[in-house]
Structures are given as structure tokens and as C-alpha cells.
Amino acid sequence: MQAVDLQVLRTVRDWLNADQSCWLSTVVATWGSSPRPIGSLFACNTQGKIVGSLSGGCVEDNLLEKLTSGQLARDTAQFFKYGITAEETERLGLPCGGQLDIIVEPFSPGAAAAEHFTHLATRLESRHTVTREVVLGKRRFSAHDTDTFAPLIWNADALTLTHTLGPRLQLFIIGAGMVSQYLAHMASSLDFEITVCDPRDHLLNDFPGEGIRRIADMPDDAVRKYAHDTASAIVALTHDPRIDDMGLMEALKTNAFYVGAMGSTRTSASRRVRLKALDVTEEELGRLHAPIGLPIGSHTPPEIAIAILAEITAVRYGKANTAREYLAAVSAG
């Protein structure tokens, strides 16, 4: 979601800076089957160019026609509903029984609107959250910085929207070895944004994969800059304590929802002793998943990557203990 949101916000910003009028549409409610979740963004300009998606069907084309012909949201933000009738649902390509509520905001070139979207895009680019507040009928919109993500709130009576935009899930990998390659490939299919950090240029330069951010820096500096938020998972996979420990020392002080390190039980115990000597507290050490990954008997690099990603997923959904208990029961026969 965050990647698409950022693309939409950047495009609206660029249109306004190029003196082009445009519209921003936001999904505020859905009923029945809906291919796009609440909070999805779609934008178009007066030249008919579009970005983002509301339904994945014909809603976008129909909405573009209504907007450019002046039938909808000509001067002020409006609420609009798709899929009221069975005929409209079928004609517009909505799934059976699907309904879609949206608000549409018109924007004309000007300093206030351009600054608004510049601020929104900048917050998402730096992996921070920001909340938009819109009052329909009064051409009033604002934004304020927040620390945590919150669900979209649509008040149909007051015709107000409160929409928090936040960062995409990120997998921050310390080390550019073989396990990292498999892990990056698998995690990208789950829509993680992938960052690989390794001060060893020769390994980083050969790291395969498109759309991966590669950082040739010491991991503690990179973690502070790129992986401090609650949407990040950080894994240390180099087997080199001079690299891993520096990254972990910083990672355990962040708000990352997962921090793990590869190594045997003995290696992990030694690592905890070293980190404690580096003033990492017992509470912070308690966040460290080491040995990393769910205990599924993995040995090869792709198997280890599966175990790591399984544990990250379990922690994300609060199921880590349940998963370990189940695996222990299976292992015991």
C-alpha cells in the first residue's frame, strides 16, 4: 500500500508544481467483495492521466469521465458511492455485491496544495507516518505528523475524513550473503520493501534482484537512518560479529517489530554477552530472536530463509509462541 500511496502523492505534487489541476480520490468504505482496501488512493488530472487504483475494474474510467466532464467534484470535495445497483456493479466490474464509497477532492495549482502534498510525500519517503484531515464542503485540508499508524476514520454525518498514511513493510538485511539473497527474493513476493546493508562492496555489488536498496555503510548508521520504525524487520546474517553486532546494538534500540540474528545456540549466547558489554540492556536483549527463525530443521540457505520469514510473519501477527509450541509438539511426536 505504501508504495502505491507514495506514487500517487508524488504524482499529485508534480502535477500541482507543473500548474496542472487534478483530483485525489480515497476509498473510505467498502461492502461485500472489494478488490482494493479502505484507504486506497487514485488521482487523475485534467489531461486524463491517472495514477493509483480504486477497484481494479472500470470504476477508474467512469470516475475520470465524471471528473473531466464536470459532473463531480468541480469546485469542492464530494462523497460518491459506486455499486448501488446490481446493474452498476456488473457494468463497472465490481465483484458480486460489492459497493465502494469514495471521496473526491479537487486541487488547483497553488502554494498551499503543493506544500501539502510535498509534506505528505516527504514523510512517507522517510518512513514516517502522517495524518490527513479533510472537511468536505469547506475546501479544508490539513496534515499533521504522527508517530504511529491508525485506521482511516470516515464520519459520514460530519463529512470529515481522517486518513493516516504510513510506511510499507521493510525487511532490512545486514549482510549480502547467500541466505540474504534467498530471503530478499522470498520477502519481495510478500510485498516487503528490501534494504540490504553491507560495508563489503564486492558482495553488495553482486547482490541480485531488482528494486532492492543497497547500502554500502556500517549497519548501525544505516539502521538509524532507514530502519527505525515499527514497520521494519531487521536481520543480521553476516556471521561476522564486527558487522552484525554493530547493527544489532542499534537495531535493538529502535521500534522495529522484529530483530533477529543468524547463528547457533552457542554463537547466540556469546553474542548476547558481547552486546551486554556494549551497554545493551536486558530488556533490549529480550527482543532479539537468536538463533533466528522458527525451528523447522532448516540447513540450506533457502530453508533458513523460509524459517526466518516464517518467524517474522508469526511475530508480525502475534503468533510466534503458538508457532513454536506447535512445532515443538510435532517434533515430540
N, C-alpha and C positions, 0 to 999 in steps of 0.2 A: 504493500500500500504506500509506504513512504516514498519509494522510488517514483511511483506514478504521481503522487501528490506533489513532489518536488518538481517534476517535469511540468506539471500544469501551472504551478505558481511561477516558475521561471518564465514560462511562455507568456503568461499574462503580464508579468513585469516587463518583458521585452516588447510586447505589443504596445503597452502604455508609453514606454520610453520612445517608441517609434511613432507616437502620435496616432495610434490606431485604437478606436473604440472596440470594446469586447464585452462578453458576458461570462460570468462564472456560475456554474450550477453545482449544487450539492445535494446528494441523496440524504434525506432526513428521516425517512421511514420506509419500510417495505412490508408487504403482506404476501403470504404464500411463497412460492418459489421465486427467488430473485438471483440473477447471476452476479450481481455486484452488491457489496455490503453497504450498510449505512455509513455515511461519511465519504463515499466515493465522489471524486471531483471530475468535472467536464468543463471545458472552456472553448469558446469559439469567437472569432472576430467578424467584422462586417464584410470581410473579403471571403468568408466561408471556410476559413482554415479552422481545424479543430484539434484538440489535444485532450487526452483522458477518455473516460468512458462512464456511462451511467447504467447501461444494461447489457451491452454486447450484442444488441439486436438493432431494431430500426428506430428506437426512441431518439437516438442522436440526430439522425437525418430529419425526423419530424420536428424535433426541437429547433434545429438550425433553421428550418424553413419558417417556423413561427417567429423566431427572433429577428431574422434578417428582413422579414416582411412587416415587422412592426406589430404583430399580433400579441406579443407577450413581452413584458419587462422592458417597455420602451424607455421609460423615464425613471422607474423606481423598482426595487426588488419585489418579486411576486412569488407566491406559492402556487404550485401546479401539481396535478395528480394525473398519472398515467395508469391505464388498465382498469378503468371504472367499469367498462362493459366487456362482455366476452368477445364481442366483435373487435373492439380496440385492442384487447390483449392479443388476439390472434394476428391482427393486422400489423401490430408493432413488434411482433416477435417475442413478446414476454412469455415466460413459461406459464403453463396452465394455472389459472387462478392467481397469477402474480399481479401485484399492484406496486406502484412506485411513486412516492411523494418526493418532490424536489422543491428547492427554492432557487430562483434565478436572479442574479444581481447584475445590473448593467454598470459598466465603468467607462468613463470618458477620460481621455488624457488629462493629466494634471498632477501636481506635486504630491497631493495627499494620497491619491490612489497608488501612484508609482512607489512612493515611500512605504506604503502599507505592504505591497507585495514584495518589495526588496527586503523588508524586515522579515517577512514570513519565510522567504527562500533562504535567507542567511541563517535563520535559526535552524532550519532543517539540515542545511549543509554542514553545520557544526554539531549535528546530532543532539540538539536541544528541542524541548517542546515549547509550543506557543499556542495560545488560545485566541481564536477569532470570536468576536461578538457582533452580531448583526441584528438590527432592528428594521424589520420590513416596513415600508411605507414612509419612512423618515429619512431614507438615504443615509443611514448612520451605520458605520462600521468602525471597528477598532480592534486592536490586538494587544495582548499583554503576555510577557514571558512567564512561563511556569516551570516547575521542577519535575512534575510527574504527568503521565498521560491520564486522560479522563475520557469517559464515553461522551459521545455527542448528545447534546440536550436540545430538543426542539419543543418550544412552547407554542402549541397551536392557538391558544387563546390570546396570548400577548403578541404572537407573531415575532418571536425572537429566537435566534439561533446562537448556541454556544458550542463551538467546534474546536477541540484540541487536536493539533497536528503534532505528530511525533516521529522519532527516528525508526527506520527499518531495523529488523533484527540483524545484528552483526556478529560474525564469527571472526575474532581476532586471533590469528595463529602466530605464535612465536616459533620460528624455525621453518626452513624451506626444504625439509627432507621428504622422503618417500611417503611416510604416513600423512604428512601435511598435504601432499598432492592429492591423495585419495580422499582425505577429509574435506578439502576445499571443493572437490568435484561433487561429492555427495551432498554437502551442505548447500551448494548453489542451487541444486534441484529442489530444495526446501525453501527457496527464496531468501536465504541469508545473504547479506552483503559480506563479501570476503575481503579481509585485510591480512596480508602476510608480511611479517616483520622479521628481518634477519640482517645483521650487520655484515654478513659474509656475502659480498656482491656476486661472487661466482655462482653461488647457489640460487640467489634471488633472481638473477638474470635468466637462469634456465628454468624457472618455475613456470609450468604450463598453465593455460587457462585464460579465457577472455573475461573482461570486466572485473579483474582482481586488482585491488590496490596493493602495490608492492612498496614497502618502506625499508630503505637501507639505513637503519639507525639502531641505536641501542633501544631495547624494548621498553625500558622504564620511561624514557622520554616519549616514545610513540604511544604507550598506553595512556599517559597523561593527556595527550593531545587528541587521540582518536577513539578511546575505548573506556570512557569514564562513566557511561550511562547505564541505566537499568535494562536497556535493550541489547546489551553486549554480553557475549560469552567469550572468555579469554582462555586459551590453552597454550601451555608451554611444552614443546615437543622436540627440543634440540638435543637432549641428553647432555648438554654442556652447562654445568652449574654457573659458569661465568656469564652466560646469556640468560638461561632460564630464571635463575634466582633474582636477577635484576628486574626482569619483567614481573615476576610473581610478587616481589616486595611492593611494587607499585599497584599491581592488579588487585591485591587483597585489601587495599585501602579505597578502592573505587566502589561504585554502585553496581558493577557488573553482576548479572544474575547468576553467573557460573564462572568459576575459576578452577582449572584443573591442570595437572602436570603429569607427564608420562614417566614411568619408571617402576621398578619392582618395589615390593614392600620395604625391603632394606634401604633402597635408594630413597624412597619417600620419607622414611624415618630420619635418615641423615639430612635430607633437605629441610625438614621441619626444625632440626637442631640449628642448622645454618641460618634459616630465616629468623628464628627466635633471637639469635645473636645479632641480627641486623635490626633489632627493635620491632619486629613484627609481633603483635600481641597474641595471646592465646585465643582471644575471640576472633581475630583475623585469621589465624591458622585454622580455626574450626570451619572456615568457609572453603578450605582447599580440598578439592577432590583428587586424592592421590593415594594409591595408584589410580590413574584416570580410567574412566569408562566403566560400564556395567560388566560384571564378571561372567562373561559368556564363553570363556575358554579361548579367547582370540589369541592368535600368534602372528599371522601375516599382516603386512601393512593394511590391506583393505579390511581385514577382520577387526583390527584395532580401531580403524576409522569408524566402522559400524558401531563398535562398543562405545566409543566416545560420543558419537552423535546420538545414540540411544540414551545415554545418561543425560546429555544436555537437554534432550526433549523431555525426559522424565522430570528433571529439575524444573524446567520451564512450566510444566503443568502440575507441579507439586506431587508427583508420583514416584519420586526416587526411592523412598523407603519401601513402597509397595512393590516396585520392580525388583529390588534386591531381595525382599522376602520371598517373592515368587521364585526367583532364580535359585535361592538357597533351598527352597522346598523341592524344586525339580531335581537339583543336584543330589539331595539326600535320598531321592527315590520315593 
